[in-house]
């Protein structure tokens, strides 16, 4: 073999083939599709939802402890001086205490509502409804419509996914956990008056 031919062969071995854009694009599309499928898996959503709830409870508990510590410092400071706290300070502390209590009650109500889910799909629906329900701490101000539930929980429009959401919605409606108005607005029904619900532990406290 001629020397020039050997040089060309060696260069070809050392130089990698240029990337195939089409193959690379197909690989990335496959990864994105797999990630989207995993994200829509009810089991994955249930786990991630539980982690978000736990993180929210931990933040709430930490804020409550910080407020209580601040309240004690203010009260101790005035007690050492032998004078009661000013009325303005007392009113502010009372307002913060009431806000904490309202947050605890809302957190308890949210957990009680989610506890009525009979499946992972129902829990997804109730988690979404809770975000639109003031008494569970929801902050979304707009009405939650049936079509919006489908758009958010079955964004691909796949018949199987939409049917699973339909079944979850109507099962919860039949159990009087949710209500669907004639105009298609989905709301949470009031929780049953039960001592067990009133005795739910506050965020940060161990479950009974």
Secondary structure, 3 states (H helix, E strand, C coil): CCHHHHHHHHHHHHCCCCCCHHHHHHHHHHHHHHHHHHHHCHHHHHHHHHHHHHHHHHHHHHHHHHHHHHHHHHHHHHHHCCCCCCHHHHHHHHHHHHHHHHHHHHHHHHHHHHCCCCCHHHHHHHHHHHCCCHHHCCCCCCCCEHHHHHHHHCCCCCHHHHHHHHHHHHHHHHCCCEEECCCCEEEECCCCCCHHHHCCCCCCCCCC
